[in-house]
């Protein structure tokens, strides 16, 4: 039955809702997403989530959607609601060492796979499908996958995963701001704001910066500044 379903990489909200309903008749459907892929500092964190139909309805009533489209307060509110509801989820961290060794894309997909593995062990039945945000497939899993562009805004279970990953990572970066002062991690969360780039250029990197990405981005940024000045 699963193999008979066509799971398109691009879809609309109505079609995704219909396909998810068909998949759920076959067994648990889970979602996974990551936070921190584009950062200069800090790890990448992935979360995998299972939602019951009741939990999904209640979270949608709270305006559940892609974490990037929510304010920090909204994300925290929905995260707290998921905790109170007893939503089943697992998260995993991809270290800076792994990011440097494998590259950020490979590290992100590995991290999602690890969070998925931990989630599958918590469920009474193996997932019939995991909805993955984007076009890349997870390599370290045998669970059937639906790679879906903008899944974090189309599939509620992926929206939930994106919120959990984002909240956990933001909290970690606030803690890192105390350990590594001067980089404004409590505000930029490690992402490449203009101020963050300038601070790294002036002070150098700290222990949680990603060396390859920092050096590459900063070199590109300042070459553009020099080029603009010359023009």
MIVEX-360199 format. One record per residue (C-alpha): residue in three letters; x, y, z. Coordinates in Angstrom, 3 decimals. Each point is the difference from the previous one (the first is absolute). Example, Ala and Ser with C-alpha at 12.3 -4.5 7.8 and 13.67 -1.06 7.14 Angstrom:
// MIVEX-360199
residu|east|north|up
ala|12.300|-4.500|7.800 .
ser|1.370|3.440|-0.660 .
//
This chain:
// MIVEX-360199
residu|east|north|up
unk|0.000|0.000|0.000 .
unk|2.770|2.455|0.923 .
unk|1.825|-0.634|-3.275 .
unk|-3.169|0.823|-1.902 .
unk|-0.095|3.536|1.377 .
unk|1.631|2.760|-2.011 .
unk|1.729|2.379|2.411 .
unk|0.972|3.073|-2.034 .
unk|2.987|2.165|0.999 .
unk|-2.130|3.106|-0.582 .
unk|-3.622|0.233|1.037 .
unk|-2.715|2.235|1.399 .
unk|-1.656|-0.012|3.397 .
unk|-3.135|-1.865|-1.096 .
unk|1.944|-2.783|-1.718 .
unk|2.405|-0.383|2.926 .
unk|-2.934|-0.266|2.406 .
unk|-1.607|-2.703|-2.164 .
unk|3.218|-2.001|-0.361 .
unk|0.751|0.192|3.718 .
unk|-3.475|-1.372|0.743 .
unk|0.646|-2.953|-2.318 .
unk|3.421|-0.646|1.541 .
unk|-1.401|0.052|3.529 .
unk|-2.339|-2.856|-0.868 .
unk|3.131|-2.121|-0.510 .
unk|1.751|0.889|3.258 .
unk|1.840|2.797|1.863 .
unk|1.123|2.954|-2.108 .
unk|2.801|2.097|1.448 .
unk|1.787|3.166|-1.046 .
unk|3.516|1.316|0.345 .
unk|1.777|3.324|-0.431 .
unk|3.135|1.793|1.157 .
unk|1.088|3.394|1.260 .
unk|3.362|1.681|-0.372 .
unk|1.037|-1.006|-3.501 .
unk|0.898|3.539|-1.036 .
unk|1.704|1.109|3.218 .
unk|3.608|1.079|0.502 .
unk|0.089|-1.407|3.515 .
unk|-1.520|-2.766|2.051 .
unk|-1.137|-3.495|-0.901 .
unk|-2.812|-1.063|-2.269 .
unk|-2.945|-1.470|1.907 .
unk|-2.652|-2.267|-1.511 .
unk|-3.313|-1.174|1.383 .
unk|-2.367|-2.770|-1.030 .
unk|-3.639|0.036|1.104 .
unk|-3.128|-2.143|0.074 .
unk|-3.395|1.678|0.431 .
unk|-3.328|-1.625|0.728 .
unk|-2.952|1.421|-1.979 .
unk|-1.275|1.703|3.176 .
unk|3.378|1.573|0.727 .
unk|0.250|1.194|-3.582 .
unk|-3.433|1.651|0.126 .
unk|0.770|1.759|3.273 .
unk|3.373|1.240|-1.234 .
unk|-1.454|1.235|-3.284 .
unk|-2.537|1.948|2.040 .
unk|3.031|1.664|1.635 .
unk|1.260|1.014|-3.485 .
unk|2.579|-2.762|-0.342 .
unk|2.151|0.606|-3.075 .
unk|3.591|0.375|-1.167 .
unk|2.122|1.218|2.931 .
unk|1.521|2.748|-2.166 .
unk|-3.435|1.573|-0.365 .
unk|-0.558|0.189|3.756 .
unk|1.372|2.390|2.598 .
unk|2.157|-1.362|2.846 .
unk|-2.947|0.397|2.379 .
unk|-2.312|-1.909|-2.334 .
unk|2.560|-2.804|-0.388 .
unk|0.475|-0.244|3.766 .
unk|-3.776|-0.097|0.528 .
unk|-0.488|-2.843|-2.484 .
unk|3.049|-1.861|1.335 .
unk|-1.439|0.213|3.530 .
unk|-3.369|-1.225|-1.291 .
unk|1.644|-2.999|-1.652 .
unk|1.719|-0.845|3.266 .
unk|-3.288|0.279|1.894 .
unk|-1.795|-2.180|-2.576 .
unk|2.641|-2.682|0.259 .
unk|1.015|0.198|-3.658 .
unk|2.558|-2.695|-0.799 .
unk|3.198|1.499|-1.365 .
unk|3.749|-0.496|0.007 .
unk|2.849|2.335|-0.853 .
unk|3.641|-0.486|-0.859 .
unk|2.979|2.325|-0.316 .
unk|2.522|0.106|-2.823 .
unk|3.270|1.274|1.415 .
unk|2.261|2.633|-1.500 .
unk|2.622|-2.722|-0.430 .
unk|-2.429|-2.020|-2.114 .
unk|-1.013|3.072|-2.001 .
unk|3.654|0.738|-0.759 .
unk|0.722|-3.620|-0.912 .
unk|-3.049|-0.780|-2.125 .
unk|-1.293|3.458|-1.105 .
unk|-3.178|1.588|1.310 .
unk|-2.439|-1.732|-2.355 .
unk|1.261|-3.511|0.744 .
unk|0.182|0.790|3.717 .
unk|-3.570|1.341|-0.031 .
unk|-1.388|-3.089|-1.702 .
unk|1.939|-2.301|2.337 .
unk|-1.360|1.903|3.000 .
unk|-3.568|-0.314|-1.276 .
unk|0.579|-3.717|-0.483 .
unk|1.215|-0.390|3.565 .
unk|-3.004|1.861|1.419 .
unk|-2.254|-2.171|-2.150 .
unk|1.646|-3.199|1.250 .
unk|-0.552|1.039|3.622 .
unk|-3.631|0.912|-0.706 .
unk|-0.726|-3.302|-1.757 .
unk|1.212|-1.850|3.100 .
unk|-2.619|1.853|2.081 .
unk|-2.970|-0.880|-2.196 .
unk|-2.033|-3.205|0.447 .
unk|0.051|-0.593|-3.770 .
unk|2.708|0.833|-2.579 .
unk|-0.751|3.195|-1.961 .
unk|-1.551|-0.672|-3.376 .
unk|1.532|3.221|-1.315 .
unk|2.107|2.969|1.045 .
unk|-0.697|3.360|-1.612 .
unk|3.310|1.792|-0.569 .
unk|0.198|3.738|-0.624 .
unk|1.793|0.694|-3.275 .
unk|1.328|-2.155|-2.845 .
unk|2.823|-1.879|1.703 .
unk|-0.540|-3.525|1.274 .
unk|1.185|-1.347|3.339 .
unk|2.623|-2.676|-0.594 .
unk|0.180|-1.618|3.427 .
unk|-3.582|-1.343|0.132 .
unk|-2.084|-2.765|-1.563 .
unk|-3.273|1.796|0.712 .
unk|-1.807|0.982|-3.245 .
unk|0.398|3.713|-0.686 .
unk|-2.065|2.741|-1.549 .
unk|2.326|2.867|-0.863 .
unk|-2.209|3.043|-0.325 .
unk|0.990|3.567|-0.805 .
unk|-1.412|2.395|2.616 .
unk|-1.168|-2.947|2.089 .
unk|0.564|2.163|3.082 .
unk|-2.925|2.135|-1.136 .
unk|-2.145|-2.705|-1.638 .
unk|0.197|-3.012|2.319 .
unk|-0.898|0.761|3.644 .
unk|2.246|-2.779|1.301 .
unk|2.982|1.667|-1.699 .
unk|-1.069|3.436|1.253 .
unk|0.085|-1.461|3.505 .
unk|3.477|-1.440|-0.607 .
unk|1.247|3.350|-1.292 .
unk|-1.275|1.776|3.134 .
unk|1.575|-2.503|2.380 .
unk|3.359|0.137|-1.779 .
unk|-0.068|3.812|-0.102 .
unk|-1.001|0.450|3.643 .
unk|2.624|-2.453|1.236 .
unk|2.745|1.576|-2.064 .
unk|-0.941|3.573|0.927 .
unk|0.107|-0.913|3.686 .
unk|3.389|-1.613|-0.461 .
unk|1.369|3.114|-1.708 .
unk|-1.287|2.217|2.826 .
unk|1.985|-2.199|2.401 .
unk|3.031|0.289|-2.292 .
unk|-0.268|3.797|0.165 .
unk|0.940|-0.183|3.674 .
unk|2.882|-2.360|-0.660 .
unk|1.316|1.952|-2.994 .
unk|-0.881|3.671|0.598 .
unk|0.444|2.686|-2.616 .
unk|-1.480|-1.839|-2.979 .
unk|-3.642|0.884|0.741 .
unk|-1.079|-3.649|-0.265 .
unk|-3.074|0.752|2.110 .
unk|-1.243|2.173|-2.882 .
unk|1.480|-1.407|-3.219 .
unk|-0.124|-3.678|1.130 .
unk|3.215|-0.546|-1.945 .
unk|-1.392|1.119|-3.363 .
unk|2.047|2.278|-2.305 .
unk|-1.373|3.459|0.762 .
unk|2.144|2.924|-1.135 .
unk|0.987|0.684|3.616 .
unk|0.906|-3.642|0.617 .
unk|2.189|-0.121|-3.117 .
unk|1.741|3.217|1.011 .
unk|0.565|-1.293|3.559 .
unk|1.599|-3.212|-1.252 .
unk|2.177|2.024|-2.357 .
unk|1.117|2.187|2.917 .
unk|0.240|-2.512|2.872 .
unk|0.489|-3.266|-1.819 .
unk|-1.990|-3.171|0.522 .
unk|-0.941|-1.607|3.302 .
unk|-0.191|-3.718|0.728 .
unk|-3.530|-0.425|-1.383 .
unk|0.555|1.731|-3.345 .
unk|0.091|-2.106|-3.156 .
unk|3.488|0.697|-1.390 .
unk|-0.531|-0.890|-3.660 .
unk|-3.293|1.831|-0.351 .
unk|1.251|3.028|1.951 .
unk|3.145|0.403|-2.060 .
unk|-1.842|-0.478|-3.281 .
unk|-2.896|2.337|0.782 .
unk|2.122|2.716|1.558 .
unk|2.437|-0.070|-2.919 .
unk|-2.905|0.321|-2.451 .
unk|-1.656|2.756|2.037 .
unk|3.069|2.178|0.312 .
unk|1.037|-0.505|-3.622 .
unk|-3.433|1.351|-0.962 .
unk|0.472|2.987|2.359 .
unk|3.394|0.757|-1.544 .
unk|-1.434|-0.367|-3.509 .
unk|-2.889|2.370|0.796 .
unk|2.435|2.544|1.432 .
unk|2.163|-0.176|-3.116 .
unk|-3.006|0.608|-2.222 .
//
